[in-house]
Amino acid sequence: MTNDAVALDGKVALVTGGSRGIGAAVALRLAEDGADVVLTHQGSAEAAEEVVAKIASMGRRALAVRADSADPAAVEAAVTAAVDRFGRLDILVNNAGTGAVGPIGEMTPDRIDHVLAVNVRAPYLYARAAQAHLAEGGRIVSIGSCMAQRAAFPGGTLYATSKAALIGLTKALARELGPRGITVNLVHPGPVDTAMNPADGDSAAFQHGFTALGRFGSTTEVADAVAYLVGDGARYVTGAELAVDGGFAA
């Protein structure tokens, strides 16, 4: 375990979209650092249970909850399930999201509503539900995107808009919850090697060219940043944006 293991011992984390990619890496890292973890998924039950099994093998408790982030009732139910199962909630990681790439003229109102519901409304609702249970020392971390800081190519207007909204959510919520000793921060990943955006995919070389390091990041590198923000070492960090983007926004 890392040096922050003691800080997370006995704590409970809720990671949305935790069955694969960045979410799974975050769930596993927080478990390694001592937390019990509740993770949500929309339809990948088998993958979610695999993450749960890995967490159990570390000697930590875990629970997978099916929750469509576009459904406000499902968001509320996921937070309730976490508290009901483990009796508390200390950490919320808003990771679940959906992509949207294409010219603005091709984005229908239904598509716009869905992206904003998942990428903006859900993090707001998760934070609203979670804050009622967070005590002093509680942590909220949302996963944004390098696209919120730099629109490097056309076609990302809707996605960038949705992720940029998390900047306002993070800063305003940090101010609101700060008096209670709760921190709220935002991580902006750059191109990251996942099943949906593999480092050897057709657009990989194109994306490499936008980073200073000339490579994709790994899900564990993003998880490392989240682990820092929820650990004791970041107790004086709030309202902050942390870019884990290989220099995409440089």
C-alpha positions as a Markdown table, in Angstrom:
| # | Residue | x | y | z |
|---|---|---|---|---|
| 1 | Met | 0.0 | 0.0 | 0.0 |
| 2 | Thr | 1.0 | 3.6 | -0.4 |
| 3 | Asn | 1.8 | 6.1 | 2.3 |
| 4 | Asp | -1.8 | 7.3 | 2.2 |
| 5 | Ala | -3.2 | 3.9 | 3.1 |
| 6 | Val | -3.7 | 4.8 | 6.7 |
| 7 | Ala | -5.6 | 7.9 | 5.6 |
| 8 | Leu | -8.1 | 5.9 | 3.6 |
| 9 | Asp | -8.4 | 2.9 | 6.1 |
| 10 | Gly | -12.1 | 2.7 | 7.2 |
| 11 | Lys | -13.3 | 5.1 | 4.6 |
| 12 | Val | -15.9 | 4.5 | 1.9 |
| 13 | Ala | -15.6 | 5.8 | -1.7 |
| 14 | Leu | -18.2 | 5.9 | -4.4 |
| 15 | Val | -16.8 | 5.9 | -7.9 |
| 16 | Thr | -19.2 | 6.4 | -10.7 |
| 17 | Gly | -18.6 | 4.5 | -14.0 |
| 18 | Gly | -16.2 | 2.3 | -12.1 |
| 19 | Ser | -16.4 | -0.9 | -14.2 |
| 20 | Arg | -13.8 | -0.1 | -16.8 |
| 21 | Gly | -11.2 | 2.4 | -17.9 |
| 22 | Ile | -10.3 | 5.3 | -15.7 |
| 23 | Gly | -13.1 | 4.5 | -13.3 |
| 24 | Ala | -11.9 | 0.9 | -12.7 |
| 25 | Ala | -8.4 | 2.2 | -12.2 |
| 26 | Val | -9.5 | 4.7 | -9.6 |
| 27 | Ala | -11.7 | 2.1 | -7.8 |
| 28 | Leu | -8.8 | -0.3 | -7.6 |
| 29 | Arg | -6.3 | 2.4 | -6.5 |
| 30 | Leu | -8.5 | 3.7 | -3.7 |
| 31 | Ala | -9.0 | 0.1 | -2.5 |
| 32 | Glu | -5.2 | -0.4 | -2.5 |
| 33 | Asp | -5.0 | 2.8 | -0.4 |
| 34 | Gly | -7.4 | 1.3 | 2.2 |
| 35 | Ala | -10.9 | 2.3 | 1.2 |
| 36 | Asp | -14.0 | 0.2 | 0.7 |
| 37 | Val | -15.5 | 1.0 | -2.7 |
| 38 | Val | -18.9 | 1.3 | -4.2 |
| 39 | Leu | -18.8 | 1.5 | -8.0 |
| 40 | Thr | -21.6 | 2.2 | -10.4 |
| 41 | His | -22.1 | 0.9 | -13.9 |
| 42 | Gln | -24.8 | 1.2 | -16.5 |
| 43 | Gly | -24.7 | -2.1 | -18.3 |
| 44 | Ser | -21.3 | -3.8 | -17.9 |
| 45 | Ala | -22.3 | -5.9 | -14.9 |
| 46 | Glu | -19.7 | -8.6 | -15.6 |
| 47 | Ala | -16.9 | -6.1 | -15.8 |
| 48 | Ala | -18.1 | -4.4 | -12.6 |
| 49 | Glu | -18.1 | -7.7 | -10.7 |
| 50 | Glu | -14.6 | -8.3 | -11.9 |
| 51 | Val | -13.5 | -5.1 | -10.3 |
| 52 | Val | -15.4 | -6.0 | -7.1 |
| 53 | Ala | -13.6 | -9.4 | -7.0 |
| 54 | Lys | -10.2 | -7.7 | -7.4 |
| 55 | Ile | -11.0 | -5.3 | -4.5 |
| 56 | Ala | -12.2 | -8.2 | -2.4 |
| 57 | Ser | -8.9 | -10.0 | -3.0 |
| 58 | Met | -7.2 | -7.0 | -1.4 |
| 59 | Gly | -9.2 | -7.5 | 1.7 |
| 60 | Arg | -11.4 | -4.6 | 1.1 |
| 61 | Arg | -15.2 | -4.5 | 0.7 |
| 62 | Ala | -16.8 | -3.6 | -2.5 |
| 63 | Leu | -20.3 | -3.2 | -4.1 |
| 64 | Ala | -21.3 | -2.8 | -7.7 |
| 65 | Val | -24.5 | -0.8 | -8.3 |
| 66 | Arg | -26.3 | -0.5 | -11.7 |
| 67 | Ala | -27.1 | 3.2 | -12.2 |
| 68 | Asp | -27.8 | 5.1 | -15.4 |
| 69 | Ser | -26.3 | 8.6 | -14.8 |
| 70 | Ala | -29.0 | 10.1 | -17.1 |
| 71 | Asp | -31.6 | 9.0 | -14.6 |
| 72 | Pro | -31.8 | 11.3 | -11.5 |
| 73 | Ala | -33.6 | 8.6 | -9.4 |
| 74 | Ala | -30.8 | 6.1 | -10.2 |
| 75 | Val | -28.2 | 8.7 | -9.0 |
| 76 | Glu | -30.0 | 9.2 | -5.7 |
| 77 | Ala | -30.4 | 5.4 | -5.3 |
| 78 | Ala | -26.7 | 4.8 | -5.9 |
| 79 | Val | -25.7 | 7.1 | -3.0 |
| 80 | Thr | -28.3 | 5.6 | -0.8 |
| 81 | Ala | -27.1 | 2.1 | -1.6 |
| 82 | Ala | -23.5 | 3.0 | -0.7 |
| 83 | Val | -24.6 | 4.5 | 2.7 |
| 84 | Asp | -27.0 | 1.6 | 3.4 |
| 85 | Arg | -24.3 | -1.0 | 2.7 |
| 86 | Phe | -21.3 | 0.5 | 4.5 |
| 87 | Gly | -22.9 | 3.0 | 6.9 |
| 88 | Arg | -21.0 | 6.1 | 5.7 |
| 89 | Leu | -19.6 | 7.9 | 2.7 |
| 90 | Asp | -16.3 | 9.8 | 2.7 |
| 91 | Ile | -15.3 | 10.1 | -1.0 |
| 92 | Leu | -17.2 | 10.7 | -4.2 |
| 93 | Val | -15.4 | 10.4 | -7.6 |
| 94 | Asn | -17.6 | 11.6 | -10.4 |
| 95 | Asn | -16.1 | 9.6 | -13.3 |
| 96 | Ala | -19.1 | 8.4 | -15.4 |
| 97 | Gly | -19.4 | 10.3 | -18.7 |
| 98 | Thr | -20.3 | 10.0 | -22.3 |
| 99 | Gly | -18.6 | 11.3 | -25.4 |
| 100 | Ala | -19.8 | 13.5 | -28.2 |
| 101 | Val | -17.7 | 14.3 | -31.3 |
| 102 | Gly | -19.0 | 15.9 | -34.4 |
| 103 | Pro | -20.0 | 19.2 | -36.0 |
| 104 | Ile | -22.4 | 21.3 | -33.9 |
| 105 | Gly | -25.0 | 21.1 | -36.7 |
| 106 | Glu | -25.2 | 17.4 | -36.3 |
| 107 | Met | -25.9 | 17.5 | -32.6 |
| 108 | Thr | -29.6 | 17.0 | -32.1 |
| 109 | Pro | -31.5 | 18.4 | -29.1 |
| 110 | Asp | -31.9 | 14.9 | -27.8 |
| 111 | Arg | -28.2 | 14.2 | -28.1 |
| 112 | Ile | -27.3 | 17.5 | -26.4 |
| 113 | Asp | -29.7 | 16.8 | -23.5 |
| 114 | His | -28.3 | 13.3 | -23.0 |
| 115 | Val | -24.6 | 14.5 | -22.9 |
| 116 | Leu | -25.5 | 17.3 | -20.5 |
| 117 | Ala | -27.6 | 15.0 | -18.3 |
| 118 | Val | -24.7 | 12.5 | -18.0 |
| 119 | Asn | -21.7 | 14.8 | -17.9 |
| 120 | Val | -23.1 | 17.8 | -16.0 |
| 121 | Arg | -26.4 | 17.1 | -14.3 |
| 122 | Ala | -25.3 | 13.7 | -12.9 |
| 123 | Pro | -22.1 | 15.0 | -11.2 |
| 124 | Tyr | -24.2 | 17.8 | -9.7 |
| 125 | Leu | -26.8 | 15.4 | -8.4 |
| 126 | Tyr | -24.2 | 12.9 | -7.1 |
| 127 | Ala | -22.6 | 15.8 | -5.2 |
| 128 | Arg | -25.9 | 17.0 | -3.9 |
| 129 | Ala | -26.8 | 13.6 | -2.6 |
| 130 | Ala | -23.3 | 12.8 | -1.3 |
| 131 | Gln | -22.7 | 16.0 | 0.6 |
| 132 | Ala | -25.5 | 15.2 | 3.0 |
| 133 | His | -23.4 | 12.2 | 4.2 |
| 134 | Leu | -19.8 | 13.7 | 4.0 |
| 135 | Ala | -18.2 | 14.7 | 7.2 |
| 136 | Glu | -15.2 | 16.9 | 7.8 |
| 137 | Gly | -12.4 | 15.5 | 5.7 |
| 138 | Gly | -14.8 | 14.4 | 2.9 |
| 139 | Arg | -13.6 | 14.5 | -0.7 |
| 140 | Ile | -15.3 | 15.1 | -4.0 |
| 141 | Val | -13.3 | 14.7 | -7.2 |
| 142 | Ser | -14.7 | 15.0 | -10.7 |
| 143 | Ile | -13.1 | 13.8 | -13.9 |
| 144 | Gly | -13.1 | 16.5 | -16.5 |
| 145 | Ser | -11.2 | 16.6 | -19.8 |
| 146 | Cys | -8.3 | 18.3 | -21.4 |
| 147 | Met | -10.9 | 19.5 | -23.9 |
| 148 | Ala | -12.2 | 21.8 | -21.3 |
| 149 | Gln | -8.9 | 23.6 | -21.2 |
| 150 | Arg | -7.9 | 23.5 | -24.9 |
| 151 | Ala | -10.1 | 23.0 | -27.9 |
| 152 | Ala | -7.3 | 21.7 | -30.1 |
| 153 | Phe | -9.4 | 20.4 | -33.0 |
| 154 | Pro | -13.0 | 20.9 | -34.3 |
| 155 | Gly | -15.9 | 18.6 | -33.5 |
| 156 | Gly | -15.7 | 18.7 | -29.7 |
| 157 | Thr | -18.0 | 21.6 | -28.9 |
| 158 | Leu | -20.6 | 19.7 | -27.1 |
| 159 | Tyr | -18.2 | 17.5 | -25.1 |
| 160 | Ala | -15.9 | 20.4 | -24.2 |
| 161 | Thr | -19.0 | 22.4 | -23.1 |
| 162 | Ser | -20.1 | 19.6 | -20.8 |
| 163 | Lys | -16.7 | 19.2 | -19.3 |
| 164 | Ala | -16.1 | 22.9 | -18.9 |
| 165 | Ala | -19.2 | 23.1 | -16.8 |
| 166 | Leu | -17.5 | 20.9 | -14.2 |
| 167 | Ile | -15.0 | 23.7 | -13.6 |
| 168 | Gly | -17.8 | 26.0 | -12.3 |
| 169 | Leu | -19.3 | 23.1 | -10.3 |
| 170 | Thr | -15.9 | 22.4 | -8.7 |
| 171 | Lys | -15.0 | 26.0 | -7.8 |
| 172 | Ala | -18.5 | 26.9 | -6.5 |
| 173 | Leu | -19.0 | 23.7 | -4.6 |
| 174 | Ala | -15.5 | 24.0 | -3.0 |
| 175 | Arg | -16.5 | 27.4 | -1.7 |
| 176 | Glu | -19.9 | 26.1 | -0.4 |
| 177 | Leu | -18.5 | 23.0 | 1.3 |
| 178 | Gly | -15.2 | 24.4 | 2.5 |
| 179 | Pro | -16.6 | 25.6 | 5.8 |
| 180 | Arg | -17.4 | 21.9 | 6.5 |
| 181 | Gly | -13.9 | 20.8 | 5.8 |
| 182 | Ile | -14.8 | 19.1 | 2.6 |
| 183 | Thr | -12.6 | 19.5 | -0.5 |
| 184 | Val | -13.8 | 19.5 | -4.1 |
| 185 | Asn | -11.4 | 19.2 | -7.0 |
| 186 | Leu | -11.2 | 18.4 | -10.7 |
| 187 | Val | -8.9 | 16.2 | -12.7 |
| 188 | His | -8.4 | 16.8 | -16.5 |
| 189 | Pro | -7.1 | 13.7 | -18.2 |
| 190 | Gly | -5.6 | 14.1 | -21.7 |
| 191 | Pro | -5.5 | 11.2 | -24.2 |
| 192 | Val | -5.6 | 8.1 | -22.1 |
| 193 | Asp | -5.3 | 4.5 | -23.3 |
| 194 | Thr | -8.6 | 2.8 | -22.8 |
| 195 | Ala | -10.8 | 0.4 | -24.7 |
| 196 | Met | -12.7 | 3.3 | -26.2 |
| 197 | Asn | -9.6 | 5.2 | -27.2 |
| 198 | Pro | -6.7 | 2.8 | -27.5 |
| 199 | Ala | -3.1 | 4.0 | -27.7 |
| 200 | Asp | -2.7 | 2.0 | -30.9 |
| 201 | Gly | -6.0 | 3.1 | -32.4 |
| 202 | Asp | -6.5 | 4.9 | -35.7 |
| 203 | Ser | -6.4 | 8.3 | -34.2 |
| 204 | Ala | -3.6 | 7.7 | -31.8 |
| 205 | Ala | -0.8 | 9.4 | -33.8 |
| 206 | Phe | -3.1 | 12.4 | -34.3 |
| 207 | Gln | -3.6 | 12.7 | -30.6 |
| 208 | His | 0.1 | 12.2 | -29.7 |
| 209 | Gly | 0.8 | 15.4 | -31.7 |
| 210 | Phe | -1.2 | 17.5 | -29.3 |
| 211 | Thr | 0.7 | 16.5 | -26.2 |
| 212 | Ala | 4.1 | 17.7 | -25.0 |
| 213 | Leu | 5.2 | 14.2 | -24.1 |
| 214 | Gly | 4.1 | 12.7 | -27.3 |
| 215 | Arg | 2.3 | 9.7 | -25.8 |
| 216 | Phe | -1.0 | 8.5 | -24.3 |
| 217 | Gly | -1.4 | 8.5 | -20.6 |
| 218 | Ser | -2.5 | 5.4 | -18.6 |
| 219 | Thr | -5.5 | 5.0 | -16.5 |
| 220 | Thr | -3.2 | 4.4 | -13.5 |
| 221 | Glu | -1.6 | 7.8 | -14.0 |
| 222 | Val | -5.1 | 9.4 | -13.7 |
| 223 | Ala | -5.9 | 7.2 | -10.7 |
| 224 | Asp | -2.7 | 8.4 | -9.1 |
| 225 | Ala | -3.9 | 12.0 | -9.3 |
| 226 | Val | -7.2 | 11.1 | -7.8 |
| 227 | Ala | -5.6 | 9.2 | -5.0 |
| 228 | Tyr | -3.5 | 12.3 | -4.2 |
| 229 | Leu | -6.6 | 14.5 | -4.1 |
| 230 | Val | -8.5 | 12.2 | -1.8 |
| 231 | Gly | -5.6 | 11.5 | 0.5 |
| 232 | Asp | -4.3 | 13.4 | 3.5 |
| 233 | Gly | -1.6 | 15.1 | 1.5 |
| 234 | Ala | -4.2 | 17.2 | -0.3 |
| 235 | Arg | -6.1 | 18.4 | 2.7 |
| 236 | Tyr | -5.4 | 22.1 | 1.7 |
| 237 | Val | -6.2 | 21.6 | -2.0 |
| 238 | Thr | -9.7 | 22.6 | -3.0 |
| 239 | Gly | -11.4 | 24.2 | -6.0 |
| 240 | Ala | -8.4 | 23.2 | -8.1 |
| 241 | Glu | -8.0 | 21.8 | -11.6 |
| 242 | Leu | -5.2 | 19.2 | -12.0 |
| 243 | Ala | -4.2 | 18.4 | -15.6 |
| 244 | Val | -3.0 | 14.9 | -16.2 |
| 245 | Asp | -2.7 | 15.4 | -19.9 |
| 246 | Gly | 0.9 | 15.0 | -20.9 |
| 247 | Gly | 1.1 | 18.7 | -21.7 |
| 248 | Phe | -2.0 | 18.8 | -23.9 |
| 249 | Ala | -3.0 | 22.2 | -22.5 |
| 250 | Ala | 0.6 | 23.5 | -22.4 |
